[in-house]
Amino acid sequence: MAYQLERFSWRKTRELIRDDYARLYSLLGRGHSEPPFLVWTHPSFVSVFLYRISNHFYRSGHRYIARLWWHLNMLLTGADISEPADISGGLVVMVPAGTALMGKAGKNLTVMACAGLGGEMGRLDDVGGGPGVPVVGDDVILEPHCGVLGPVVVGNRVRVCAGMGLSVDTPDDTYVESASVRIIKRKDVR
Amino acid sequence: MSNSSERCASYGHRQFKSLLASIRSDIRRFQTKSPENLAAPDDLVHRASAFLTPEILAQTIYRIAHFFYVRGWIRIAALMARLNSYTHKINIPPQSCIGPGLHIPHPCGITFCGSAGEDLTLYSLATCGATSDYADGPLEQSPVLGDRIISGAHQAIMGPVRIGDDVILGVGCSKISEDVPSAVLVYPRQARVFIPKPVAIEDFRRNLGDNQ
């Protein structure tokens, strides 16, 4: 049986898209002398826009149409943002290619290159986002190549370090740090 | 190691001749990357064949975008970078300055924002860029890489760090956010292997079977 989500009006979907656009615009403009150019063609915005449309159809009960929009998203941007994912406004997927998102997330979720939210083998409990998928709070940052996996609850303002696989509950205002690297002197170079 | 604008000037990225030389050096690097490629003759057919690989096409589009960016045609440069991100799924903003001899064996999913010297190698899904406060970050907030850097698969260099020359960044280095000296290997901590008890495996299988 498909996971049930609250039905959205087009107005609500448009509001979410507007929030996503505004957040991406502010991130793109930061540190540059010129205002950002053609933000609506940026892969991040395109992937999130297509996800919002597919999510709208999913919520309306048109599962096959939702799936087609998801497919279009995969083909065009390479982002696998599942249509049942319940993500609030301000979503930014910095590099959509290779990103996979499924679960429930709060406002201003930042997903960097190849990071993801999703299920883990063997644990299929429902913590509020669907069977086996995580629930993530507001203002969470997923650094490159990290993943929040399994039915875990991640608090607000959490930053998950690059390369981490986070599969435990995490409180608010936390930085999930990974192991440091080893630096070895090369003998073949003088 | 210089900063990005000095480096860009030293490579002459404003000159069309330098653009052609960079593309030629990328093709030459491709032709010498493996014994099979080395064994192939260096004629027009093989050069054209190398040019039409996704690797060299993606690099060429980036080179042209950077050329336009340095000449001041920023919007055309941004459009070319967008074209690259849709066609090859590679994200190299046009402000990034990369020296000749770039080698990207698997372009899909690569992210590079910063400046790098000669003979940079980016293996699959390598990520290099500013922190999460910026999207397509400015060069002042992005890493500066030296010459002959090999960046392994799935590694992430983040923030305004400086990496020296002749550095090998190993596979899966989780995050490099501090300066790295020249001529070193950077590797992640060794993975730990746990042997689970048979009871735990049975629980895992039962749980999986019940839920399917």
Interface residues (C-beta under 8 A of the other chain):
Chain A: L24 L27 L28 R30 G31 H32 E34 F37 L38 T41 H42 P43 S44 L76 T77 G78 V92 M94 V95 A97 G98 T110 M112 A113 C114 M121 G122 R123 L124 P131 G132 I141 E143 P144 H145 R159 C161 A162 G163 M164 S178 A179 S180 V181 R182 I183 I184 K185 R186 V189 R190
Chain B: I74 R75 A78 L79 R82 S85 Y86 K89 I90 N91 C108 G109 T111 L125 T127 G129 A130 S132 D133 Y134 A135 D136 G137 P138 E140 Q141 H154 Q155 A156 M158 D166 I168 G172 C173 S174 K175 I176 V180 P181 S182 A183 V184 L185 V186 Y187 P188 R189 F204 N207 L208 N211
